[in-house]
Amino acid sequence: MKFVKDEDEERRDYIFQKDNKTKFGAKFVIIVLIILVGAVVASGIHFQWF
């Protein structure tokens, strides 16, 4: 099974496709996760859990 499919390949066994939607989605998910981790750290500092 291949992890990333190139745009010109004729395959059906892949997880991600190398196109603009996948790149945008991956960047969006990473940014949201970074924001959530920052919010957890900030709330921990504010409520003096750390």
JOCORFEN-V738393 format. One record per residue. N is the residue number from 1. PHI is phi in whole degrees, 0 to 359 (none if undefined). OMEGA is omega in degrees with one decimal (none if undefined). Layout:
# JOCORFEN-V738393
n: <N & N>
phi: <PHI & PHI>
omega: <OMEGA & OMEGA>
This chain:
# JOCORFEN-V738393
n: <1 & 2 & 3 & 4 & 5 & 6 & 7 & 8 & 9 & 10 & 11 & 12 & 13 & 14 & 15 & 16 & 17 & 18 & 19 & 20 & 21 & 22 & 23 & 24 & 25 & 26 & 27 & 28 & 29 & 30 & 31 & 32 & 33 & 34 & 35 & 36 & 37 & 38 & 39 & 40 & 41 & 42 & 43 & 44 & 45 & 46 & 47 & 48 & 49 & 50>
phi: <none & 267 & 277 & 236 & 261 & 286 & 294 & 259 & 273 & 255 & 236 & 237 & 255 & 215 & 259 & 242 & 247 & 274 & 216 & 291 & 297 & 294 & 296 & 296 & 297 & 295 & 297 & 298 & 296 & 296 & 296 & 297 & 296 & 296 & 296 & 294 & 296 & 298 & 293 & 296 & 295 & 296 & 290 & 296 & 291 & 296 & 269 & 57 & 272 & 258>
omega: <-178.9 & -176.9 & -178.0 & 178.9 & 173.6 & -174.2 & -174.3 & 180.0 & 176.9 & -179.3 & 176.1 & -178.4 & -179.5 & 179.7 & 179.2 & 175.8 & -177.8 & 176.3 & -173.7 & 179.7 & -179.4 & 179.2 & 178.7 & -179.4 & 179.6 & 178.5 & 179.8 & -179.3 & 179.3 & 179.8 & 179.2 & 178.7 & 177.7 & 178.3 & 179.6 & 177.3 & 177.0 & 178.7 & 177.8 & 179.0 & -179.6 & 178.9 & 176.4 & 178.0 & -178.3 & -179.9 & 174.9 & 174.8 & -179.0 & none>
